[in-house]
Amino acid sequence: MRQTHVVPPGSRARRSLPRHQRGHCLTDAPDDPARYSAGHLARDLVGFLDALALDRIAVVGFSMGGGPALALAAARSDRVSRLVLADVGAGADDAWRARWLSRRWVVFAEREGSDDLVADMLRSDFYKTYANRGSRCRRHMAGLIRATPRVGLRHTLSEVLGKRKSLFRMGQVLRSIEVPTLVLIGQHDYVCRNAARLLVENIPGAIMKKIAGAGHMTPLEEPAQFSTNLVEFLG
């Protein structure tokens, strides 16, 4: 659910390489909260690029994947040709609510079974626009949540989302980014609306594109629009 994509030089957007963050899908999910943090995710991305011998790439960070993408662009601009931040910065303008939601979902994740957690997540502003499109979409979203290792989800919620620094306190970092940047956001992604505006106003030369009819899960909700914007920006 939370991905960073890298696009090697000369590749088309459809040939991008998805990297699931630690604790998600088939990536390792260590049962040690000390091995989860924003710093860990940023270093994971650098290690991924080094392992594939990719010196300079375009980076597409979706949702929580925007954190490592931003960190790479700010610290190693020589390795980033273009940066796409899609639906990034959820809750940055309301840190108290973001921490409250993280703690709430941690409690659900610690219970036996996953029905309560899945049901609560599907009602949230992150997933409800996609889930409410119909039973097929709802089952798909529920399946993606259940595919995430419970231990990885729990530690990600408590140690990454629950402790991350708000974008509204990162103005200096944002203004230091020197690579062409596209900010994508769903038309109805209200949890990222203010953060998207902040990104565009602070990252030099950044442009914003809205995905019509989409909420937070833009790659799933409007994949054609999402891909078209990527192709146009990445050239």
N, C-alpha and C positions, 0 to 999 in steps of 0.2 A: 504494500500500500504506500510506503514511503520510499521513493526512489530518487536516485541521481543517475542520469544518463550521460554518457560521454560519447561524443561524435568525433572519431579520428579524422585528421585532415584528409580531404579528398573523398570522404564518404558522404552518402546521401543520408538524410535524417532517418529514413526507414531502416538504415543499417546501424543505428546507434546500439550501444552496449549497455543494457540496464544493470545497475548495481543495487541490489537490495541491501539495506543497512543491517548491521548486526542486530540479531534478535528478530528478524523478519524472514518469512518464507523459508528458503533452504539455506540461508546464511546461518553461521553458527550463532547460538543463543546461550552464552555462558550464564550459569546460575550464580553470578557474583555481581552485586550492584556496583562494586568499585570498578567494573570493566565497562560501564556505560556512562557516557558524558558527551557533551558537544565536542570536546577535544578528541575523544576516541573516534567519533564519526568522521571528523575532519582528517585525522591521520589515516583512517581506513581508506578514504578516497585517494589520498596520495599513494598509499601502498598498492592500491588497485591499479593506478596508472603506472607505477614503477614495475609492477609484475607483468604488465602487458607491453612494457617499453614504449609507452605513449608520452612523448615529450610535450606536445602542445595540442590541446583539444578544445572543442566547444562543449560546454557543460550545461545540462538542463536539470535543474533542481525542482522537483515537484513537492509541495507541501513541506514536510519535515526535511526532505532532501535538499531544500533550499539553504539550510544552515551550512552543511559541508561545502556546497557550491559557492556560497558567499565567502566562506573562510578561505577557500582555495584562490578565488579571484582576488581577494584582498592581500593575501600573504605571498602568493606566487603568480602574479599577473603574467609572467613570462610563460606559464604553462597553460594559459587560458586564452583562446582566440575570441570566443564569444560566450556570453552568459545569458541563460534564460532562467527566470525565476517565476514559477507557475504556482499561484495560490499559496504564497509563502507569507509567513508572519502571523498565523492565526492567533488571536488573543493577545497580540503585542500591546494593544491599547487598553487591555483590561487584565493585568497580571494576576489580580486576586482571583478572578473567575477562572482563568486558565489553570492556576494551581488547584483551585477547588475541584474542577472537572478531572484533573489528573488524579487527585486523591480519591475521588469517587470511583473512577474506573479501576484504580488499583484494588480497592476493596472488593469490587465485583470480580476482578481477575483472581483474587486469592480464594474465592469460593469454589466449591466443587461444581463442575459443569460450567457451561458457557452461555446458557440461554439468557440469563439476566444481563450479562455484559453485552452480548450481541444486541439484545432488544434496546438497551439504553443507548448504545452507540448509534444504532439506526435511527433513533429519534433525535439525535444531535444535529446541529447545523452543518456538521462536516459531511454527513452521509445521507441525510433525509431527502435531499432533492433527487438524488439518484435512486434511493430505495423506494421512494414514493411513485416512481414511474410505472411500477407494475410488479407483479409477483416474481417475474424472471429476474428483474434488476435487484429486487430485494434479496432473493436467494443468492444471486451472484455476490452481492456485497457482504452478506452474512458468511458466505463461504470464504471470502478473502480474509475476513476477520478471524474466522475459526482456523484458517491455515497458518496464522501467525502463532509461533510457539508461545504458550501462556507465560512461561518464565521470561522470555524476551520482551513480550508486551508489558509485563508488570514492571520490569526494570527500566524499560524505555519511558514509560509513563512517569515513574517516580524520579529517575535520575537525569533524564534528558528534558522531557517536556516540563516537568514540575520544577526544574531548576534553571531553565535556559534564560539567558539575558534578553530583555526586551529590545526589539529593533529601535524603539524610541530612545534607547540609551546608547545607540551605536552610530550616531551621526558621523563621528570622525572616521570610523571604519568605512561606512557607506560612501563618504565623499572621497575616500582614497582609491576607490575602484576605478581602474583606467581602461577597462575593456568594454566594447559595445555590449549593451545590456537591454534585453527585452523583458518586460514584466507582463505576464499573462494573468488574467483573473476572470473567473466566471461572473457573468452578469449578476447572479444572485448569491455570490460568495460573500456574505455580509461579515463573516468572521475575519476575512482578510482585506476587506475594503480599505480601511484606514492604513493598514500596513503597506498595501500596494501603492497608495498615494505617497506615503513616506518614502518608499524606495525610489519612485520616479523623481521626487523632488530633491533627493539627496545624492543619488548616483549620477555623476556627470554624463549628460547625453542620453540617459535612459529613456526608453519609450514604453508606453503602455498600450496593450491591446485587450479588449474585452471579448470574452467568448459568450455570444448571445445564447440565452436560455439555459446556461449552466450554473450549477452551484459550486461547491468546493471541489468535487471530483471531476474536473474538466476533461482529463484524458478519457474517462469512461463515459461521461455524459455526452460530450460532443467531440468524438475522436477526429472527425473530418476537419472541423474548424481548428482544433488543436494542432493537428499535423500540418495544415495549410500555413498557419502562422509560423510554425517552426521552419518549414521549408523556405518560406519567403525571407525570414530573418537570417537563416544560416546560409542561404544563397547556394 
